[in-house]
Amino acid sequence: MSGAGDGPGTGAAGHRARAGTTGILAVDSGGSGLRVVVKRTDDGPPAQRESREPVRTGVRGIDPDHLMAQLVPMVRALIAETGVSALRTAVVGAAGLASLGDALRAELPGALGREFGIRSVALAADAVSAYVGALGPRPGAVVAAGTGLIAVGTDLTRWRRADGWGHLLGDCGSGAWIGRAGLEAALRAFDGRPGGSPGLLARAEEMFGPLPGLPGRLYPRPDRPAVLASFAPQVAACTGGDPVAAGILRAAARHMAESAAAVCPPAGDVQVALTGGLFKMGDPLLAPLTEELSQRLPHAPVVPAAGDPLAGSVRIADDLAAGTLTLPGDEAMLSVMTGDDG
């Protein structure tokens, strides 16, 4: 893998030659694009850039060349903006790292070393960066819910995960799951079968047109999970007077609480946090979820998420740079490497 640029002062030698303020690099790579922060280690203000283009995946998994091609110009601009003279530490939180991250683990530390002189690189699953953003480096559990859903927990000796298996095999309670259940209820009403919802039928026809054409419009779409999740707010909007819609959100809450209970440490001073866009639904989802969590995890209070996955990457980078990182290592979930490992 080649560096994305080798102009004056952009390679490792150029960065080592300049004395001054060091900094950290933090990255959040997800389904909606790439967010990047450079921050001075002397507590100077962070600077941020973002790209709306998600990093590609292919036969080798997450594409390190495509990640670097986007990352390099953003990092150069951020270095100039912050006045950082040398980057020593980088943390990349990436969606799909656990199952699609082999090429990234093999090539990214070396590429960052060659391009920016970075010697310490941590690669984190996006669920881990979401956890740290929400709770920080403490024991507990985090449910991250948007189009998909995963629960992550730790007792600070190891990581545990539940679900996150995608919309065909899992992600139970996610936006895609809720949307699919709502469309099933709409189709049941269209057919005259039990369990249908006339209200969801009307909303589905308003969004997607005549329902007999829905399978042909939905099944071939490469963004099928996102299309399913787009109907989830319609389910929430029906819950006030529609027992079928309310039942779907109660079932979603039950699935979320089951996943949280599967990963949360069974005792001790633990907390649970919720993070992700799905929780913008508010009370129609949060009310039954709060009840389910109190029943399954009475020892673990639910607390507001302190920050998002990018904030988690920044926190991991700060702790790694300071030598105070206490999170457990895990080859799939959180690994720390040097550029010489690549």
LINPEZI-V500556 format. One record per run of one state. SS is the DSSP state (a for helix, b for strand, c for the rest). FROM is the first residue (numbers start at 1). TO is the last residue. If there is no record, write none. Layout:
ss->SS from->FROM to->TO
ss->SS from->FROM to->TO
This chain:
ss->c from->1 to->11
ss->a from->12 to->17
ss->c from->18 to->21
ss->b from->22 to->30
ss->c from->31 to->32
ss->b from->33 to->40
ss->c from->41 to->46
ss->b from->47 to->51
ss->c from->52 to->56
ss->b from->57 to->58
ss->c from->59 to->60
ss->b from->61 to->62
ss->c from->63 to->63
ss->a from->64 to->82
ss->c from->83 to->85
ss->b from->86 to->94
ss->c from->95 to->96
ss->a from->97 to->100
ss->c from->101 to->101
ss->a from->102 to->116
ss->c from->117 to->119
ss->b from->120 to->125
ss->a from->126 to->135
ss->c from->136 to->139
ss->b from->140 to->145
ss->c from->146 to->148
ss->b from->149 to->154
ss->c from->155 to->158
ss->b from->159 to->163
ss->c from->164 to->174
ss->a from->175 to->191
ss->c from->192 to->197
ss->a from->198 to->208
ss->c from->209 to->210
ss->a from->211 to->218
ss->c from->219 to->223
ss->a from->224 to->229
ss->c from->230 to->231
ss->a from->232 to->238
ss->c from->239 to->242
ss->a from->243 to->263
ss->c from->264 to->270
ss->b from->271 to->275
ss->c from->276 to->276
ss->a from->277 to->281
ss->c from->282 to->282
ss->a from->283 to->296
ss->c from->297 to->300
ss->b from->301 to->303
ss->c from->304 to->308
ss->a from->309 to->322
ss->c from->323 to->329
ss->b from->330 to->330
ss->c from->331 to->333
ss->b from->334 to->338
ss->a from->339 to->341
ss->c from->342 to->342
